[in-house]
Amino acid sequence: YESGELDPAYAVDAFVDNPAEWLDSDMDGIGNNADSDDDDDGISDNMETSGPNNGDSNRDGISDALQSHVVCFRAYTGQDFIVIESPEGTTLSNCQATGNPSLSDMPDGLSFPFGFFDFTINNIENNGPAVLKITLPADQRPDTYYKYGRTPGEAKDHWYEFLYDFH
């Protein structure tokens, strides 16, 4: 398409009978103007567009509010922004900052200055591994990551260290 023309990907009006709507980014049947979560990740568009880099926290030129594999939200403490990015082709859903899921049996000596995060990664190829990027504020560098839940050898929810690569 030529400069100044409508991108062919957006040339089809999804709401021909509604002059206030024409696009449905997450294809949930709610037009983007009325939809408060255009990428269906669980975080409002207002939250994501108020994040770092004017709402483009991963600096790829596309608003986080329109990318189903990138989510930006405030930590449970309400101060800092957390960014979670899953691989292209996957989607994130049910994203939220939460409080401690099990204070009574939390491992000794640990602190969780950003609270906890819940999210689901969808469309992982062959249900295999997925590399997830979590971006904390620039001056923070964790030395471990803990999860609370079940593991293959333990059906009861429990704390466990989730080992991963630091880059």
N, C-alpha and C positions, 0 to 999 in steps of 0.2 A: 504494500500500500504506500501511497505517496504521503509525504509530510502534510499534515493538516487534515488528512482523511481519517475516518473512523477505522480503528484496527479491526480487521475482519473477525477476530476472535470475539469481539464485543458487538458485532453488527446485528445479531439476532436479539430482538426485544423479548425478554422473558415474561413481560407483563404488558401485552399490547392493549389491554383494557384499562390500564392504570397509568395515567400520565405522570404520576409521581415516582414510578418505579420502572426500571428497565433491566437491571442486572441483579443476579442472585449468585454471588461468588461461591457460596458453600452449597448451593443447590438444595436448600432445605425448604423451598417454597415461599420464603419470606424475602422480599426485595431488600437490597442493601440499605436503602434509606430507612426502612422500618426495623431492620435486623440489628440488634445491639452487639452481635458477635458474628461478623461476616465470615470468619474462617472456622467457626464451630469448634473452637478449642476449649471453651469454658471460661475464657477471659474476655471481658468486654472490649470492644473496639476503643472506647474512651481510655481504658487503662493502657492498652498496647500503644496507642498513638501518643500517649504522654511519656513514653519511655525514652531511653537514650537515643541520641541521633534523630530527634524528631519522629520517633516511632519506627525507625529502621535500625534496630539494635545490632543486627548482623551486617549492616552496611552493604547490602546487596542491591540497593535501589528500589526495593519493594517494601511497602509498609508491612510491618509484622501482623497487623490486623487483617491482612489479605493472604497471609501464608499459613497454611494448615500444618506446616512442619516447624514453625517458629512461634514461640510464645514468650511474651515479656510481661511480667507482673511484679508487683511489690512483694517483698518478703513479708512473712507473717508479722514481723516487727513494725511494718508499715513504712520503713525508711528507704531501704535500698531496693533497686530493681534487680531481678533475677531473670536471666534469659535461658531458655531451654530450646535447643535446636536438634531435631532428629534428621536422619538422612532424607534426601530428595526421594519422593515416591511414597514416603510414610506420612502419616498424619498424627497429630497430637490431639487428645481429647481429655475431658474431665480434669483439666489442669486447675490447680488451686494451691495456695499457700495455706498451711494448716498448723495447728499447735501440736504439741508432743503427743504421739499416739499411745504412749505407755510410760508415763512418768515414774510409776512405781518400780519398774525394773530396768530403768535406763542405766547403761554401763557407767561405772564410777569414773570421774575425771574428765568426762566429755562435756563440751558445751556446744550448743547449736545456735549461733548468733543470728542466723537468718530464718530460724524456725525449720519447718519441714515442708516438703512439696509432694503433692500427689499428682500423677498424670498417667495416661495410658498411651502407649505407642501402638498405632494400628498399621496394618499392611506391611508387616515385616516379612520379607521374602522367605518362604519355606519355614516360617516360624523360627528362623535362625537368630543369630546375634545382630544387634544394631549398635552402632556407635552414636552415642548421645553426647552432645556438647552442652555443658552447663556453665554459664558465665556469671560469675559473682562480681561485685564491685572491684575495680582495678587494684585496690590495695589489699585485697584478701587472697590468701593462698592456702587452702585447706591441705592437711597432710593425710587425711583419711575420709572415708565416706561410709556412713552407716545406713542400713535399711532396717525397717521393722516389718516383718511378715513371715510367710512360710518359706521354707527351703525344701528341696527334694527329700532330705532325710528327716525333716521335722515338720509335722502337720500343724503344730501349734505355732501361732504368731510369736516371734521372738526377735531380739536385736541381733544383727550380724554385720560384720564388716564386709562391705562390698568392694572388693579390690578392683582397681582399674588403673589405666595409665594416665599420668599427669603430663599434659603437654603445654 
